[in-house]
Amino acid sequence: MILIVVIFISKWKINIQIVYRPSYLMLTIQVNWLFIRMVNKSIRLDHMQEDGQKDTFHTFFSQLQELYKMLPRINALVTTALQHIVIRNWKWYTEGGIGDAALTGMTAGGVWGIKGVITSWIMRKSKEDCRPDLQVKPLFQQSHFEMFFSCMVSTRITQAIHTVVQLLRILGSEKRKEKECK
């Protein structure tokens, strides 16, 4: 009985890292409980664009436009998921360029703005326990894009179970609404 109580009231720490380079995408997830590493999974998701175009700040913005279209649905899910999570560490580094110095400078400023908005939005919806580390390094004479993201969050297992139930309820109600509209 004591073990069950300890499992439910102790904190679980989750470390997520994403490394993106042209033709390389690595996702690493580590889950720790009471100094014991329960999960240590690295998933390599290599991807090449079908048109052979190199990844630049320009392609990053087109991908963000697609994400923007899904924001209303994402907002409800993220709000539910983040309300019981404490963010312990937040690092987001980006470097890249378009090949033209003037356009790269303007794009780097836009990337700063987007990263600031996303980070403040997530920090506001969660319980923040750290200062975010954001960096953008413009490469003025290159057409290139790289990104590194790392965050560590902690939560209690009871809060995680409650969040999953709420997420399933939201997704279930969305499916019912879609069926009613058809």
Sequence and secondary structure as in RCSB ss.txt:
>XXXX:A:sequence
MILIVVIFISKWKINIQIVYRPSYLMLTIQVNWLFIRMVNKSIRLDHMQEDGQKDTFHTFFSQLQELYKMLPRIN
ALVTTALQHIVIRNWKWYTEGGIGDAALTGMTAGGVWGIKGVITSWIMRKSKEDCRPDLQVKPLFQQSHFEMFFS
CMVSTRITQAIHTVVQLLRILGSEKRKEKECK
>XXXX:A:secstr
 HHHHHHHHSEEEEEEEEEEETTEEEEEEEEEETTEEEEEEEEE     TT     HHHHHHHHHHHHHTHHHHH
HHHHHHHTT EEEEEEEEEEEEESSHHHHHHHHHHHHHHHHHHHHHHHHHSEE S  EEEEEE TT EEEEEEEE
EEEEEEHHHHHHHHHHHHHHHHHHHHHHHHH 
